[in-house]
């Protein structure tokens, strides 16, 4: 999987790696989810 943001490659790896990648999560979901206990990102 290749993840792009703002016209450039942000990260590359397996789907599982991309789900766990902080830069990918921040680029697509923002930082608001990081500090909410009990909320899982699937």
PEBELRA-V484701 format. One record per helix or strand of 2 or more residues. SS is the DSSP state (hx for helix, st for strand). FROM is the first residue (numbers start at 1). LEN is the number of residues. If there is no record, write none. Layout:
SS/FROM/LEN
SS/FROM/LEN
This chain:
st/2/4
st/8/5
hx/15/6
hx/22/8
